[in-house]
Amino acid sequence: MQQQIYSVSEINGLIKQLIDGVPQLNGVYIRGELSNYKIYPSGHHYFTLKDAEGALRCVMFKSAAVKLRFRPENGMKVIAFGRISVFPRDGAYQLYCGQLAADGVGDLHVAFEQLKEKLLQEGLFDEAHKKLLPRYPRRIAVVTSSAGAAVHDMIRIMRRRYPIAKVLLLPVRVQGAEAPPEIAGAIRYANRWHLADVLITGRGGGSLEDLWAFNDERVARAIYESEIPVISAVGHEPDVTIADFVADRRASTPSNAAEIAVPDMAELLRQLQETQGRMAQGMLHRLDRADKQLAALEKKRVLTDPMAFLQDRRLQLDFVQQKLAVVARGGLEEDARRFASLAAALDALSPLKVLGRGYAMVQLTDGTILRESGQTTAGDRVRIQLARGSLGCTVDTVDTEE
């Protein structure tokens, strides 16, 4: 009997038919750890599922990959659903994955944590970037569904608390695939046209899937880029979304957002009344102090006897005048004594006194005083000054001996 010879592709095709014919392999759930995860430009995802003892090649086509709610990463524990088949070209079997879910936690929870970590690293949650809410806003823009109960509660509370503010509703869908671009677009629209002083975005409570639009990266970046301060008001107190982390202020509920956005006019009026009372009381105290000061001034001598001031100053002037006169007389007497003393000393040193005792002073014709005979020669003319009068003489001889 002659044996049939198969080509490689025929054998691969036969194996593929055998595997495709096993019902259990046409829809199977497989738990494993992601490894060698790659995304090709075509949009297809290729990876390996492995455990402690084995590995399985997998492929997820673009049509299925676009439905992923989280970003698969190497080392992540997942549960994959799909069919096992053979790729005839390589002769290798692999899992054609149609769905991929995180093992142990839901897809949305993983996606939430991944986006939260990403935006945290980029600085979208930094407190330094958060803006202060205006204390007395004139216009408030609300980005939410026009059909929900939340918007009616917010409008009712703001009208009751601060009716002078204008409330502008920017209706958007808050659930479903169309919600994120609509919410982000409304926020950017409000900023572009400067529609409000403060902006509230949010919705009423619901499941994690219902609130998912406010965990979208597009909404988060629109809030971060908003020049208008944003209040995030999503769900109830336990509900936390990415929008809450990015917004300038988080409100526990939409009603709480309305209370945060505007002041309470009744409280403002009470504060104004208290301020008015304090101002009036302060003015009365000032008037009372001024009245007491005026009464005290009325009793002062400068007002009861205006001339007393001048009289006191005259007495002071007389006293100072007398003191100055005494000082002046004392100074003159001292100067006179010093003058007499100096005059006596000068008189004692006067050459006239010497001349009066019989001495004479001899001068040359140029006024030079002769102190020795060597200063002249025979025939020089000299002048002799006596105590009374002077003599003009001619030198006959010069004796240089002492």
C-alpha positions as CSV (number, residue, x, y, z in Angstrom):
1,M,0.0,0.0,0.0
2,Q,1.5,3.3,-1.1
3,Q,1.8,6.0,1.7
4,Q,0.3,9.4,1.0
5,I,2.9,12.2,1.1
6,Y,1.8,15.6,2.4
7,S,3.2,19.0,1.9
8,V,4.1,21.2,4.9
9,S,1.2,23.5,4.2
10,E,-1.2,20.5,3.8
11,I,-0.1,19.2,7.2
12,N,-0.5,22.6,8.8
13,G,-3.9,22.9,7.3
14,L,-4.9,19.5,8.5
15,I,-3.8,20.3,12.0
16,K,-5.7,23.6,11.8
17,Q,-8.9,21.7,10.8
18,L,-8.4,19.3,13.7
19,I,-7.9,22.0,16.3
20,D,-10.7,24.2,14.9
21,G,-13.0,21.2,15.2
22,V,-12.5,21.0,19.0
23,P,-15.4,23.0,20.5
24,Q,-13.6,23.6,23.8
25,L,-10.9,25.5,21.9
26,N,-13.3,27.8,20.0
27,G,-14.1,29.8,23.1
28,V,-11.7,29.4,26.0
29,Y,-10.7,31.5,29.0
30,I,-7.0,31.4,29.8
31,R,-5.3,32.9,32.9
32,G,-1.7,33.9,32.7
33,E,1.0,36.6,32.9
34,L,1.6,39.0,29.9
35,S,5.1,38.9,28.4
36,N,6.7,40.4,25.3
37,Y,3.7,42.6,24.7
38,K,4.0,44.6,21.5
39,I,1.8,46.8,19.5
40,Y,2.5,47.0,15.8
41,P,1.8,50.0,13.5
42,S,-1.1,48.0,12.0
43,G,-2.8,48.2,15.4
44,H,-2.6,44.5,16.1
45,H,-1.3,43.4,19.5
46,Y,1.1,40.5,19.9
47,F,2.0,39.0,23.2
48,T,2.7,35.8,25.2
49,L,0.7,34.3,28.0
50,K,2.9,32.4,30.5
51,D,2.7,30.7,33.8
52,A,5.3,28.8,35.8
53,E,5.5,25.8,33.4
54,G,4.5,27.0,30.0
55,A,3.9,29.8,27.4
56,L,1.3,30.5,24.8
57,R,1.6,32.9,21.8
58,C,-1.3,35.2,21.4
59,V,-2.5,37.8,18.9
60,M,-5.3,40.4,19.3
61,F,-6.4,42.1,16.1
62,K,-7.0,45.9,16.0
63,S,-10.8,45.4,15.9
64,A,-10.7,43.8,19.4
65,A,-7.8,45.9,20.7
66,V,-9.6,49.2,20.4
67,K,-12.1,48.0,22.9
68,L,-9.6,47.6,25.6
69,R,-10.3,49.9,28.6
70,F,-6.8,49.6,30.1
71,R,-3.2,49.5,28.9
72,P,-1.8,46.0,29.0
73,E,1.8,45.8,30.4
74,N,4.3,43.1,30.8
75,G,4.0,41.3,34.0
76,M,0.3,42.0,34.4
77,K,-1.9,39.1,35.5
78,V,-4.8,38.8,33.0
79,I,-7.6,36.5,31.8
80,A,-7.8,36.2,28.0
81,F,-10.7,34.9,26.0
82,G,-10.5,33.7,22.5
83,R,-10.0,30.7,20.2
84,I,-7.0,28.4,19.7
85,S,-6.0,27.9,16.1
86,V,-3.0,27.3,13.9
87,F,-1.3,29.9,11.8
88,P,-0.7,27.7,8.7
89,R,2.3,29.7,7.5
90,D,4.3,29.0,10.7
91,G,2.7,25.8,11.7
92,A,2.4,27.1,15.2
93,Y,-0.8,27.3,17.2
94,Q,-1.7,30.5,19.1
95,L,-4.6,32.2,20.9
96,Y,-6.6,34.6,18.8
97,C,-7.7,36.8,21.7
98,G,-11.0,38.6,21.5
99,Q,-11.2,40.0,25.0
100,L,-8.6,40.7,27.7
101,A,-9.3,41.5,31.3
102,A,-7.2,42.2,34.4
103,D,-7.1,39.3,36.7
104,G,-8.4,40.0,40.3
105,V,-9.6,43.5,39.5
106,G,-11.8,45.0,36.9
107,D,-10.6,46.6,33.7
108,L,-12.0,50.0,34.7
109,H,-10.1,49.9,38.0
110,V,-6.8,49.1,36.2
111,A,-7.4,51.8,33.6
112,F,-8.3,54.3,36.4
113,E,-5.0,53.5,38.3
114,Q,-2.9,53.7,35.1
115,L,-4.3,57.0,34.0
116,K,-4.0,58.4,37.5
117,E,-0.4,57.4,37.7
118,K,0.3,58.9,34.3
119,L,-1.3,62.2,35.0
120,L,0.3,62.4,38.4
121,Q,3.8,62.0,36.9
122,E,2.9,64.8,34.3
123,G,2.0,67.2,37.2
124,L,-1.7,67.5,36.4
125,F,-2.5,67.1,40.1
126,D,0.0,69.6,41.5
127,E,-1.5,71.9,44.1
128,A,0.6,74.8,42.7
129,H,-1.4,74.8,39.5
130,K,-4.8,74.9,41.2
131,K,-6.6,78.3,41.0
132,L,-8.6,80.0,43.7
133,L,-12.3,80.3,43.3
134,P,-13.7,83.8,43.0
135,R,-15.4,84.9,46.2
136,Y,-18.3,86.6,44.5
137,P,-18.8,85.2,41.0
138,R,-21.1,87.0,38.6
139,R,-21.5,84.1,36.1
140,I,-21.3,80.3,36.7
141,A,-21.2,77.8,33.8
142,V,-22.5,74.3,34.5
143,V,-21.3,71.5,32.2
144,T,-23.6,68.6,32.7
145,S,-26.7,66.8,31.4
146,S,-29.7,69.0,31.1
147,A,-32.0,66.0,31.8
148,G,-30.4,64.9,35.1
149,A,-31.7,65.8,38.6
150,A,-28.2,67.1,39.5
151,V,-28.5,70.2,37.3
152,H,-31.8,71.2,38.8
153,D,-30.5,70.8,42.3
154,M,-27.5,73.0,41.5
155,I,-29.6,75.7,39.9
156,R,-32.1,75.7,42.8
157,I,-29.3,76.0,45.4
158,M,-27.5,78.7,43.6
159,R,-30.7,80.8,43.1
160,R,-31.5,80.4,46.8
161,R,-28.0,81.2,48.0
162,Y,-26.9,83.9,45.6
163,P,-29.7,84.9,43.2
164,I,-27.7,87.9,41.7
165,A,-25.3,85.4,39.9
166,K,-26.1,84.4,36.4
167,V,-26.1,80.6,35.8
168,L,-25.3,79.3,32.3
169,L,-26.0,75.7,31.4
170,L,-23.8,74.0,28.8
171,P,-25.7,70.7,28.2
172,V,-23.6,67.6,27.4
173,R,-23.9,63.9,27.6
174,V,-22.4,62.6,30.8
175,Q,-22.4,58.9,29.9
176,G,-21.4,56.8,27.0
177,A,-18.7,57.0,24.3
178,E,-19.8,60.5,23.1
179,A,-19.6,62.0,26.6
180,P,-15.9,62.7,27.1
181,P,-15.4,64.7,23.9
182,E,-18.6,66.7,24.6
183,I,-17.5,67.5,28.2
184,A,-14.0,68.5,27.1
185,G,-15.4,70.6,24.2
186,A,-17.8,72.4,26.5
187,I,-15.0,73.3,28.9
188,R,-12.8,74.6,26.1
189,Y,-15.8,76.5,24.6
190,A,-16.5,78.3,28.0
191,N,-12.8,79.3,28.2
192,R,-12.6,80.4,24.6
193,W,-15.5,82.9,25.0
194,H,-14.9,83.7,28.7
195,L,-18.4,82.7,29.6
196,A,-18.1,82.4,33.3
197,D,-16.0,83.2,36.4
198,V,-16.3,79.7,37.7
199,L,-17.2,76.4,36.0
200,I,-18.9,73.3,37.5
201,T,-18.7,70.0,35.7
202,G,-20.1,66.7,36.9
203,R,-23.2,64.5,37.2
204,G,-25.3,62.6,39.8
205,G,-24.3,59.2,41.2
206,G,-24.0,55.9,39.4
207,S,-21.8,52.9,38.9
208,L,-18.2,53.1,38.0
209,E,-19.1,52.6,34.3
210,D,-21.7,55.4,34.6
211,L,-19.1,57.9,35.9
212,W,-16.4,56.8,33.5
213,A,-16.6,59.8,31.3
214,F,-15.0,61.8,34.1
215,N,-12.1,59.3,34.2
216,D,-11.3,60.1,30.5
217,E,-7.9,61.6,29.7
218,R,-9.5,64.2,27.3
219,V,-11.7,65.5,30.1
220,A,-8.8,65.6,32.6
221,R,-6.6,67.6,30.2
222,A,-9.4,70.1,29.3
223,I,-9.9,70.8,33.1
224,Y,-6.2,71.2,33.6
225,E,-5.9,73.7,30.6
226,S,-8.9,75.7,31.8
227,E,-8.2,79.3,32.7
228,I,-11.6,79.4,34.5
229,P,-11.5,77.7,37.9
230,V,-13.2,74.3,37.7
231,I,-15.2,72.6,40.4
232,S,-15.6,68.8,39.9
233,A,-18.9,67.4,41.2
234,V,-19.2,63.8,40.2
235,G,-21.4,61.3,42.0
236,H,-21.6,60.9,45.7
237,E,-19.1,61.4,48.5
238,P,-17.4,58.0,48.1
239,D,-17.1,58.4,44.3
240,V,-13.6,59.6,43.2
241,T,-12.7,60.3,39.6
242,I,-9.7,61.6,37.7
243,A,-11.6,64.9,37.2
244,D,-11.6,65.3,41.0
245,F,-7.8,65.1,41.2
246,V,-7.3,67.6,38.3
247,A,-10.0,70.2,39.2
248,D,-9.2,73.3,41.2
249,R,-11.8,72.2,43.8
250,R,-13.6,68.9,44.4
251,A,-17.2,68.8,45.6
252,S,-18.6,65.7,47.3
253,T,-21.9,66.0,45.3
254,P,-23.3,68.4,42.7
255,S,-25.4,70.1,45.5
256,N,-22.2,70.6,47.4
257,A,-20.6,72.1,44.3
258,A,-23.4,74.7,44.1
259,E,-22.7,75.6,47.8
260,I,-19.0,76.0,47.1
261,A,-19.4,78.0,44.0
262,V,-21.4,80.9,45.5
263,P,-21.7,82.5,48.9
264,D,-24.8,82.5,51.0
265,M,-26.5,85.8,50.5
266,A,-28.3,85.5,53.9
267,E,-25.0,85.0,55.6
268,L,-23.5,88.0,53.7
269,L,-26.4,90.2,54.8
270,R,-25.9,89.0,58.4
271,Q,-22.1,89.8,58.1
272,L,-22.9,93.2,56.6
273,Q,-25.3,93.9,59.5
274,E,-22.7,92.9,62.0
275,T,-20.1,95.1,60.3
276,Q,-22.6,98.0,60.2
277,G,-23.2,97.5,64.0
278,R,-19.4,97.4,64.7
279,M,-18.9,100.5,62.6
280,A,-21.6,102.4,64.3
281,Q,-20.3,101.3,67.7
282,G,-16.8,102.3,66.8
283,M,-18.0,105.7,65.6
284,L,-19.9,106.3,68.9
285,H,-16.7,105.4,70.8
286,R,-14.7,107.9,68.7
287,L,-17.3,110.6,69.3
288,D,-17.3,109.9,73.0
289,R,-13.5,110.1,73.1
290,A,-13.5,113.3,71.1
291,D,-16.2,114.8,73.5
292,K,-14.0,114.0,76.5
293,Q,-10.9,115.5,74.8
294,L,-12.9,118.6,74.0
295,A,-14.1,119.0,77.6
296,A,-10.5,118.6,78.8
297,L,-9.3,121.2,76.4
298,E,-11.9,123.6,77.5
299,K,-10.5,123.5,81.0
300,K,-6.9,124.2,79.9
301,R,-5.4,127.6,80.9
302,V,-4.4,128.4,77.4
303,L,-8.1,128.6,76.5
304,T,-9.5,130.0,79.8
305,D,-6.8,132.7,80.0
306,P,-5.2,133.2,76.5
307,M,-2.9,136.1,77.7
308,A,-1.4,133.9,80.5
309,F,0.8,132.2,77.9
310,L,2.2,135.5,76.7
311,Q,2.8,136.7,80.3
312,D,4.6,133.5,81.1
313,R,6.8,134.0,78.1
314,R,7.5,137.6,79.1
315,L,8.7,136.5,82.5
316,Q,10.9,133.9,80.9
317,L,12.3,136.5,78.5
318,D,13.1,138.9,81.4
319,F,14.9,136.1,83.3
320,V,16.9,135.2,80.2
321,Q,17.7,138.9,79.5
322,Q,19.0,139.4,83.1
323,K,21.0,136.2,82.8
324,L,22.5,137.3,79.5
325,A,23.3,140.8,81.0
326,V,25.1,139.2,84.0
327,V,27.1,136.9,81.7
328,A,27.9,139.8,79.4
329,R,29.1,142.1,82.3
330,G,31.2,139.2,83.7
331,G,32.8,138.7,80.3
332,L,33.6,142.4,79.9
333,E,35.2,142.6,83.3
334,E,37.3,139.6,82.6
335,D,38.4,141.0,79.3
336,A,39.3,144.3,81.0
337,R,41.5,142.5,83.5
338,R,43.2,140.5,80.8
339,F,43.8,143.6,78.8
340,A,45.4,145.4,81.7
341,S,47.6,142.5,82.5
342,L,48.7,142.2,78.9
343,A,49.2,146.0,78.6
344,A,51.4,145.9,81.7
345,A,53.5,143.0,80.4
346,L,53.8,144.8,77.0
347,D,54.8,148.0,78.7
348,A,57.5,146.2,80.7
349,L,59.0,144.9,77.5
350,S,58.8,148.3,75.7
351,P,62.2,149.5,74.4
352,L,61.1,153.0,75.5
353,K,61.5,151.9,79.1
354,V,65.1,150.8,78.4
355,L,65.8,154.1,76.7
356,G,64.4,156.0,79.7
357,R,67.1,154.4,81.8
358,G,69.8,156.1,79.7
359,Y,70.3,153.7,77.0
360,A,70.2,154.5,73.3
361,M,69.3,152.6,70.1
362,V,71.5,153.0,67.0
363,Q,70.1,152.4,63.5
364,L,71.6,152.6,60.0
365,T,70.0,154.8,57.4
366,D,68.0,151.8,56.1
367,G,66.6,151.3,59.6
368,T,68.8,148.3,60.5
369,I,69.5,148.2,64.3
370,L,73.2,148.0,65.1
371,R,74.1,145.3,67.5
372,E,77.9,145.3,66.9
373,S,80.5,147.7,65.6
374,G,81.4,145.5,62.7
375,Q,78.1,146.3,61.0
376,T,79.5,149.8,60.1
377,T,82.6,151.5,58.7
378,A,84.1,154.9,59.2
379,G,82.1,157.6,57.5
380,D,78.7,155.8,57.7
381,R,75.7,157.8,58.7
382,V,73.8,156.5,61.8
383,R,70.8,157.6,63.8
384,I,70.8,157.4,67.6
385,Q,67.4,157.1,69.2
386,L,67.3,158.5,72.8
387,A,64.4,158.4,75.3
388,R,63.5,161.8,74.0
389,G,64.5,162.7,70.5
390,S,67.2,161.3,68.3
391,L,70.6,162.3,66.9
392,G,72.0,162.0,63.3
393,C,75.8,161.2,63.5
394,T,78.7,160.2,61.3
395,V,81.0,157.3,62.3
396,D,84.6,158.5,62.7
397,T,86.2,155.3,63.9
398,V,85.2,151.7,64.3
399,D,86.5,149.8,67.3
400,T,85.9,146.0,66.9
401,E,87.4,145.1,70.3
402,E,84.9,144.0,73.0
